[in-house]
């Protein structure tokens, strides 16, 4: 039996269980049903708020100039966790008391001096609205300042504001222009609006069905022709039977002509839907990237944090969540070579601590999958949402983890590509229109060149069940595991989404797929699952 693999990043020296150590109750190292070891439940030491992301102002460093002069360098702003900020001697305002004024104080000076990073964070502060209503107009102005300096995250965020008309007049062409700049594909990026994209996929499915029907009719036609030919050659067939066969043949030929006309009509609709006008000239339709054969692309190391919450203290149990989490963890490790950290029945503290560990351990070459199965909730507007750890209480959000907090952590995690997979709700996303696609018809050399360039962009995507995690059937994770287990080539998250949504949408369980808002998605194209040979 294959022994469970343990991330090298998790075993960093000896683990000392002393009175001052952090107890990791419910935390499992390794994957599958045979964890290496599990620490028994106990009270956690420390505060979960230590791991929340804050705007930190680091102290200035003393610099030496020549042999006799010293000076104090300006203070430096940084987005990091509260505990990291304290360790480094910085100042910050507690997460739950952060306001426009306290957060702007950290970044505004640098933004006014032209620092694009500071301008980006000032824009985020205005867009989020801390302690007051969002100021989208100011957000758009600061995003534009950073975007014009080439800041990819600001370009994507500004494109989103133009797409939905927040703080600026809605302008799809301007949105597309900024999305193209963020992706680095100014000329070849093709974007379809979400409704057009879904209509295109529906027409393509209808076209596939019509082609299947034509193949069946052609098969029947061949069989009828063979029967008629045999009848004529033998000249023993009754004349009435021959007339009947000829009538059947004529009917099939007529039906086949009608089907071919339907196919021609559908092909025309698909071509019309999938064509985007660019400077008066049509470009090829958007299609998923076929990454197979691009072995020269260096995708980098893969990591996963897999969370399965089933045994809740104050909420109903979520049957199957821990089992599915184990199964997915083992699949990612054995089939795709991930280094996996598995959390079963995790508290708020444990989840935030694990997210903070990712910030410390991962590099800009890494890929990260964050999986969550358990209770979740969205507000009525769908703009805010929360995941619920096992210590969540029904009437209090004190121990819930908001999607904004998750986005903050995914922003400071240095991994290049991040994909959130969730048998739960996930709010606060951008639109699928901000995901770049490559057009068909590109040469293999040019396509591979663009694929490398797009792979260098930061990607923050979410693929989640659209039923707020309350559907008792829980088919999303099962079908996700099945799709990953059967896959034998490089698989894009966008293709995974289409396969899952095609199966689940018809059953009233639509699947969500979009970039994550406020996570500094920088126009990256996709997330790639690369199976082991």
HUNOR-V218638 format. One record per backbone hydrogen bond with DSSP energy under -1.0 kcal/mol. NH is the residue of the N-H (numbers start at 0). CO is the residue of the C=O. If there is no record, write none. Layout:
# HUNOR-V218638
nh-><NH | NH>
co-><CO | CO>
This chain:
# HUNOR-V218638
nh-><9 | 11 | 12 | 17 | 20 | 25 | 26 | 27 | 28 | 35 | 49 | 50 | 51 | 53 | 55 | 56 | 57 | 62 | 64 | 68 | 70 | 72 | 77 | 79 | 81 | 82 | 84 | 85 | 86 | 87 | 88 | 89 | 90 | 96 | 97 | 99 | 102 | 103 | 104 | 106 | 107 | 110 | 111 | 112 | 113 | 114 | 118 | 119 | 120 | 121 | 122 | 123 | 124 | 125 | 126 | 127 | 128 | 134 | 138 | 139 | 140 | 141 | 142 | 143 | 144 | 145 | 146 | 147 | 149 | 150 | 154 | 155 | 156 | 157 | 158 | 159 | 160 | 161 | 162 | 163 | 164 | 165 | 170 | 174 | 175 | 176 | 177 | 178 | 179 | 180 | 181 | 182 | 183 | 184 | 188 | 189 | 196 | 197 | 198 | 199 | 200 | 201 | 202 | 203 | 204 | 205 | 206 | 207 | 208 | 209 | 210 | 211 | 212 | 213 | 214 | 215 | 216 | 217 | 218 | 219 | 220 | 221 | 222 | 223 | 224 | 225 | 226 | 227 | 228 | 229 | 230 | 231 | 232 | 233 | 234 | 241 | 242 | 243 | 244 | 245 | 246 | 247 | 248 | 249 | 250 | 251 | 252 | 253 | 254 | 255 | 256 | 257 | 258 | 259 | 260 | 261 | 262 | 263 | 264 | 265 | 266 | 267 | 268 | 269 | 270 | 271 | 272 | 273 | 277 | 280 | 282 | 290 | 293 | 294 | 296 | 298 | 302 | 303 | 304 | 305 | 306 | 307 | 308 | 311 | 312 | 317 | 320 | 323 | 324 | 325 | 326 | 327 | 328 | 329 | 330 | 331 | 332 | 333 | 334 | 336 | 337 | 338 | 340 | 342 | 343 | 344 | 350 | 351 | 352 | 353 | 354 | 355 | 356 | 357 | 358 | 359 | 360 | 361 | 365 | 366 | 367 | 368 | 369 | 370 | 371 | 372 | 376 | 378 | 381 | 385 | 386 | 387 | 389 | 391 | 399 | 400 | 402 | 405 | 406 | 407 | 408 | 409 | 410 | 411 | 412 | 415 | 416 | 417 | 418 | 419 | 420 | 421 | 422 | 423 | 429 | 433 | 434 | 446 | 447 | 448 | 449 | 450 | 451 | 452 | 453 | 454 | 456 | 458 | 460 | 461 | 462 | 463 | 464 | 465 | 469 | 478 | 479 | 480 | 481 | 482 | 483 | 484 | 485 | 486 | 490 | 492 | 495 | 496 | 497 | 498 | 499 | 500 | 501 | 502 | 503 | 504 | 506 | 507 | 508 | 511 | 513 | 515 | 516 | 518 | 521 | 523 | 528 | 531>
co-><6 | 9 | 10 | 15 | 17 | 38 | 23 | 341 | 36 | 28 | 46 | 47 | 48 | 79 | 77 | 90 | 75 | 70 | 68 | 64 | 62 | 60 | 55 | 53 | 51 | 49 | 80 | 81 | 82 | 83 | 85 | 84 | 56 | 93 | 94 | 129 | 98 | 99 | 100 | 102 | 103 | 106 | 107 | 108 | 110 | 109 | 114 | 115 | 116 | 117 | 118 | 119 | 120 | 121 | 122 | 123 | 124 | 125 | 134 | 135 | 136 | 137 | 138 | 139 | 140 | 141 | 142 | 143 | 146 | 145 | 150 | 151 | 152 | 153 | 154 | 155 | 156 | 157 | 158 | 159 | 160 | 160 | 161 | 170 | 171 | 172 | 173 | 174 | 175 | 176 | 177 | 178 | 179 | 179 | 184 | 436 | 192 | 193 | 194 | 195 | 196 | 197 | 198 | 199 | 200 | 201 | 202 | 203 | 204 | 205 | 206 | 207 | 208 | 209 | 210 | 211 | 212 | 213 | 214 | 215 | 216 | 217 | 218 | 219 | 220 | 221 | 222 | 223 | 224 | 225 | 226 | 227 | 228 | 229 | 230 | 237 | 238 | 239 | 240 | 241 | 242 | 243 | 244 | 245 | 246 | 247 | 248 | 249 | 250 | 251 | 252 | 253 | 254 | 255 | 256 | 257 | 258 | 259 | 260 | 261 | 262 | 263 | 264 | 265 | 266 | 267 | 268 | 269 | 280 | 277 | 275 | 288 | 290 | 292 | 293 | 296 | 366 | 338 | 368 | 340 | 370 | 342 | 372 | 309 | 389 | 309 | 317 | 319 | 320 | 321 | 322 | 323 | 324 | 325 | 326 | 327 | 328 | 329 | 330 | 332 | 331 | 301 | 303 | 305 | 25 | 307 | 346 | 347 | 348 | 349 | 350 | 351 | 352 | 353 | 354 | 355 | 356 | 357 | 362 | 300 | 416 | 302 | 418 | 304 | 420 | 306 | 385 | 383 | 378 | 376 | 400 | 374 | 345 | 388 | 396 | 386 | 384 | 401 | 402 | 403 | 404 | 405 | 406 | 407 | 408 | 365 | 365 | 458 | 367 | 460 | 369 | 462 | 371 | 421 | 514 | 430 | 431 | 442 | 443 | 444 | 445 | 446 | 447 | 448 | 449 | 450 | 453 | 415 | 417 | 513 | 419 | 511 | 421 | 509 | 466 | 474 | 475 | 476 | 477 | 478 | 479 | 480 | 481 | 482 | 528 | 526 | 491 | 492 | 493 | 494 | 495 | 496 | 497 | 498 | 499 | 500 | 503 | 504 | 503 | 463 | 461 | 459 | 427 | 515 | 457 | 457 | 490 | 334>
